Amino acid sequence: MATKERNDVDPHAAVETLRAALADADIVLPSLRGDPASPQLRLVELGRVRSDVAARLAEVIRRGVAASHVGPKP
């Protein structure tokens, strides 16, 4: 699935939005932050997590993707 790149998203706002969404799923990424080393790139650092947290994150993403599909995949 291709996504359109957006260069106007504030990384700090993106971090807070992502942190809130993850909290709704009872997932915490302790190292989640905006990347201060390259502000012009607007990168978000997801950091390192335990394997059980990564598995839970994958599960939540899969459920969200499955719920967003209405009908067969193109």
NORDA-V945208 format. One record per residue. RES is the residue in one letter. SS is DSSP state (helix for helix, strand for strand, loop for the rest). PHI is phi in whole degrees, 0 to 359 (none if undefined). Layout:
res={RES	RES}
ss={SS	SS}
phi={PHI	PHI}
//
This chain:
res={M	A	T	K	E	R	N	D	V	D	P	H	A	A	V	E	T	L	R	A	A	L	A	D	A	D	I	V	L	P	S	L	R	G	D	P	A	S	P	Q	L	R	L	V	E	L	G	R	V	R	S	D	V	A	A	R	L	A	E	V	I	R	R	G	V	A	A	S	H	V	G	P	K	P}
ss={loop	loop	loop	loop	loop	loop	loop	loop	loop	loop	helix	helix	helix	helix	helix	helix	helix	helix	helix	helix	helix	helix	helix	helix	loop	loop	loop	loop	loop	loop	loop	loop	strand	strand	loop	helix	helix	helix	helix	helix	helix	loop	loop	strand	strand	loop	loop	loop	loop	loop	helix	helix	helix	helix	helix	helix	helix	helix	helix	helix	helix	helix	helix	helix	helix	helix	helix	helix	loop	loop	loop	loop	loop	loop}
phi={none	273	239	278	287	240	262	254	271	291	296	290	294	297	299	293	296	294	301	293	295	295	297	299	261	59	241	237	254	300	263	298	192	288	276	286	284	217	299	293	273	56	275	244	269	276	81	258	221	294	297	292	290	298	294	295	299	299	297	296	296	300	297	294	294	298	289	278	273	247	90	290	289	290}
//
